[in-house]
């Protein structure tokens, strides 16, 4: 049996956090714009520091930044204070994240960063805090209250800070003109990367794996070729090895249903379908899949050049589906 109190608490947490995120939208102004431009003009990297829960949020922001075109690293403040400060150069920009604005480990390294003349941006939950007052650009991420019923555990404050980090990342993405192609190149293993980068030349069957028969081949032998190659299709070539038609196992099955075994007296030319659909090797795999779905077919013959008469590859729908891009 469900507990109505649990449901009520859960809904209330979501409402409080949603309100916190909505409220910080009104805090985005000139400081935010200056922060974006400072990062945009940075010749080095964006170094993000935070302790505890703020450290975890900082790591996520760093990851989002890096994947959207802003070179970024998370550095633990304690490690920075004990030697890793040497990782930060004058070419970099530092972003410090703290809800209290009094995080000791962050405050201790500010003097060293200022001596290096490294620009410091902060995301702070307390407007009158030491950190807020001692950074070049301070972004206010304060919330009215935490979603925790004790008003102790960082909940609404971490959500608001995360949203502010996303706002920075997307503003930078827009300013850089970073597009889906750029994103795909940074995510070659993901589904989006495959959709935007994977071309059919990486998937096609070549050489002896391509099913071909000649126009004079008996339909029986054409069926054997279809069965042997395992793609459910064969191309039909003329005397010049030009592709002139195709035969599918479905064509033969339907032919048997209508005419019985008498169809095996025919040649491939008698039975083939004309004007087969073809694509070029540089076609995106996702586009090839769309073509197959549009014409309700499962294979496409592939040409590496418009001058070629004989295909140098064939692509089956299963070859695309196995990549996981659909």
C-alpha positions in Angstrom: 0.0 0.0 0.0 1.3 3.4 -0.9 2.2 5.9 1.8 0.4 9.3 1.0 2.9 11.1 3.2 5.9 9.9 1.1 4.1 11.1 -2.0 3.4 14.5 -0.5 7.0 14.9 0.7 8.4 13.9 -2.7 6.1 16.3 -4.6 7.0 19.1 -2.1 10.7 18.6 -2.7 10.3 18.9 -6.5 8.2 22.0 -6.1 10.8 23.7 -3.8 13.7 22.8 -6.1 11.7 24.0 -9.2 11.0 27.3 -7.5 14.7 27.7 -6.6 15.7 27.2 -10.2 13.1 29.6 -11.4 14.2 32.2 -8.9 17.9 32.2 -10.1 16.8 33.0 -13.6 16.0 36.5 -12.3 19.6 36.8 -11.0 21.2 36.4 -14.4 22.4 39.8 -15.5 25.6 41.7 -16.1 27.8 39.6 -13.8 26.7 36.5 -15.8 27.4 38.2 -19.1 30.9 39.3 -17.9 31.6 35.7 -16.7 30.6 34.3 -20.0 32.8 36.7 -21.9 35.8 36.1 -19.5 35.6 32.4 -20.1 35.0 32.9 -23.8 38.2 35.0 -24.1 40.2 32.6 -22.0 43.2 31.2 -23.9 43.7 28.4 -21.5 41.1 26.3 -19.6 38.3 26.8 -17.2 39.4 25.4 -13.8 36.5 24.6 -11.5 36.9 24.1 -7.8 34.5 23.1 -5.0 34.4 21.1 -1.8 31.9 18.5 -0.7 28.5 18.6 -2.4 29.7 21.7 -4.2 32.7 19.7 -5.4 30.4 17.1 -6.9 28.3 19.8 -8.7 31.6 21.3 -9.9 32.6 18.1 -11.5 29.4 17.9 -13.4 29.7 21.5 -14.6 33.3 20.8 -15.7 32.1 17.7 -17.6 29.3 19.7 -19.3 31.7 22.5 -20.2 34.2 20.1 -21.7 31.6 18.3 -23.8 30.2 21.5 -25.2 33.4 23.1 -26.4 34.8 24.8 -23.3 38.1 23.1 -22.2 37.5 22.5 -18.5 38.9 20.6 -15.5 37.8 20.0 -12.0 40.6 20.5 -9.4 40.0 19.7 -5.7 40.7 22.8 -3.6 42.7 20.8 -1.0 44.9 19.3 -3.7 45.3 22.8 -5.2 46.5 24.1 -1.8 49.0 21.3 -1.5 50.7 21.6 -4.9 48.1 21.3 -7.7 47.9 25.1 -7.8 50.8 24.7 -10.3 48.3 23.2 -12.8 46.6 26.6 -13.0 48.3 29.1 -15.4 47.8 32.8 -16.2 46.0 31.7 -19.3 43.3 30.0 -17.3 40.1 31.2 -15.7 38.9 29.8 -12.3 35.4 29.1 -11.3 34.8 28.6 -7.5 31.6 27.0 -6.3 30.4 27.4 -2.7 27.0 27.6 -1.1 28.3 29.3 2.1 30.9 31.5 0.4 33.1 30.8 3.4 34.7 27.5 2.3 38.2 27.6 3.9 40.0 25.6 1.2 38.8 28.0 -1.5 39.5 31.2 0.4 43.1 30.1 1.1 44.1 29.9 -2.5 42.5 33.1 -3.7 45.7 35.2 -2.8 47.9 32.9 -4.9 45.5 33.1 -7.9 45.4 36.9 -7.6 49.2 37.0 -7.7 49.0 35.0 -10.9 46.4 37.5 -12.2 44.0 34.6 -12.9 40.4 35.8 -13.3 38.1 34.3 -10.6 34.4 33.7 -11.1 32.3 32.3 -8.3 28.9 30.7 -7.8 27.9 31.6 -4.3 24.8 31.0 -2.1 25.5 33.9 0.3 25.7 37.4 -1.3 27.6 39.0 1.6 30.1 36.2 2.0 33.9 36.4 1.8 34.1 34.5 -1.5 31.3 36.6 -3.1 33.2 39.8 -2.2 36.7 38.6 -3.3 36.1 37.3 -6.8 36.0 39.2 -10.1 32.5 38.1 -11.0 30.1 36.5 -8.5 27.0 34.7 -9.6 24.3 34.6 -7.0 22.9 31.0 -6.5 21.2 31.6 -3.2 17.9 29.9 -2.5 15.1 30.8 -0.1 15.2 27.4 1.6 16.5 23.9 1.1 14.1 21.1 0.1 15.4 19.1 3.0 12.7 19.2 5.8 15.5 20.0 8.3 16.7 22.8 6.0 20.2 21.4 6.4 21.1 19.0 3.6 22.1 20.8 0.3 19.2 20.1 -2.0 17.6 23.1 -3.6 20.9 24.9 -3.4 22.8 22.3 -5.3 20.1 22.1 -7.9 20.1 25.8 -8.4 23.9 25.8 -8.7 23.8 23.0 -11.3 21.3 25.0 -13.3 23.5 28.1 -13.2 26.4 25.9 -14.4 24.2 24.7 -17.3 23.2 28.3 -18.1 26.9 29.2 -18.3 27.7 26.2 -20.5 24.9 26.8 -23.0 25.6 30.5 -23.2 29.2 29.7 -24.0 28.0 27.0 -26.5 25.9 29.6 -28.3 28.6 32.2 -28.3 31.1 29.8 -29.8 28.7 28.7 -32.5 29.1 25.2 -31.2 26.8 22.9 -33.2 25.6 19.3 -33.3 28.5 18.3 -35.6 31.0 19.7 -33.1 29.2 17.9 -30.3 29.3 14.6 -32.2 33.0 14.9 -32.7 33.4 15.0 -29.0 31.1 12.1 -28.5 32.1 9.6 -31.2 30.9 6.6 -29.2 27.5 8.0 -28.4 24.3 7.6 -30.4 24.4 11.3 -31.5 28.0 10.9 -32.6 27.1 7.9 -34.7 24.2 9.6 -36.3 26.3 12.6 -37.4 29.6 10.8 -38.1 29.0 7.2 -39.1 28.9 6.7 -42.9 27.9 3.6 -44.8 31.4 2.9 -46.0 32.2 1.7 -42.5 29.4 -0.8 -42.6 29.1 -2.2 -46.1 29.8 -5.7 -47.4 32.4 -5.8 -50.0 34.2 -8.1 -52.5 33.0 -11.6 -52.6 30.4 -10.9 -49.9 28.3 -8.9 -52.4 25.6 -11.0 -54.0 25.7 -10.7 -57.8 24.3 -12.8 -60.7 24.2 -12.0 -64.4 21.1 -11.4 -66.4 21.2 -14.8 -68.0 21.6 -16.7 -64.7 18.7 -19.1 -64.0 16.4 -18.1 -61.3 17.2 -21.3 -59.4 20.9 -20.3 -59.3 19.9 -16.7 -58.3 18.1 -18.2 -55.3 21.2 -20.1 -54.4 23.2 -16.9 -54.5 20.7 -15.1 -52.3 20.8 -18.0 -49.8 24.6 -18.2 -49.8 25.3 -14.5 -49.3 22.6 -14.3 -46.5 21.4 -10.8 -47.3 18.0 -11.7 -48.8 18.9 -10.1 -52.1 21.0 -10.3 -55.2 22.0 -7.7 -57.8 21.6 -8.4 -61.5 24.4 -7.4 -63.8 24.5 -7.1 -67.6 27.4 -8.0 -69.9 29.3 -4.9 -68.9 28.9 -5.6 -65.2 26.5 -2.8 -64.8 23.8 -3.1 -62.2 20.5 -3.3 -64.0 18.1 -4.9 -61.4 17.7 -6.8 -58.2 15.9 -9.9 -57.0 14.9 -10.5 -53.4 14.0 -13.7 -51.7 10.6 -12.2 -51.1 10.2 -11.7 -54.9 10.9 -15.4 -55.5 8.6 -16.5 -52.6 5.7 -14.5 -54.0 6.5 -15.8 -57.5 6.2 -19.4 -56.3 2.9 -18.6 -54.6 1.5 -17.3 -57.9 3.1 -19.5 -60.5 4.5 -22.5 -58.7 7.9 -24.1 -59.6 7.4 -22.9 -63.2 9.2 -19.7 -62.3 12.5 -21.5 -62.1 12.4 -21.8 -65.9 12.9 -18.1 -66.0 16.2 -16.1 -66.0 17.3 -13.4 -63.5 16.5 -10.8 -66.2 12.9 -12.1 -66.6 12.3 -11.8 -62.9 14.3 -8.8 -61.7 13.0 -5.5 -60.5 14.4 -2.5 -62.4 15.9 0.7 -61.1 17.2 -0.5 -57.7 17.8 2.1 -55.0 21.5 2.9 -54.5 23.5 5.3 -52.3 27.1 6.5 -52.2 29.7 5.4 -49.7 29.9 8.8 -48.0 26.2 8.7 -47.1 25.5 8.9 -43.4 24.2 5.6 -42.0 21.2 7.3 -40.5 20.3 8.7 -43.9 20.6 5.3 -45.4 18.2 3.9 -42.7 15.7 6.7 -43.5 15.9 5.7 -47.2 15.2 2.1 -46.4 12.3 3.0 -44.2 10.9 5.4 -46.9 10.9 2.7 -49.6 10.2 -0.2 -47.3 13.4 -2.1 -48.4 16.1 -3.8 -46.4 19.2 -3.4 -48.6 20.9 -0.8 -50.7 23.7 -1.2 -53.2 26.5 1.2 -52.6 28.8 3.1 -55.1 32.0 4.9 -54.2 31.9 6.9 -57.4 29.2 8.0 -59.8 31.3 6.8 -62.7 31.1 3.2 -61.5 28.6 0.9 -63.1 29.1 -2.0 -60.7 28.4 -1.4 -57.0 31.4 -1.9 -54.8 29.3 -2.6 -51.7 26.0 -3.5 -50.3 24.4 -2.4 -47.0 21.7 -4.3 -45.1 19.4 -2.8 -42.6 20.7 -5.1 -39.9 24.2 -3.6 -40.4 22.8 -0.2 -39.4 20.6 -1.4 -36.6 23.5 -3.1 -34.9 25.2 0.2 -34.4 22.4 1.4 -32.2 21.8 4.7 -34.0 18.1 4.2 -34.5 
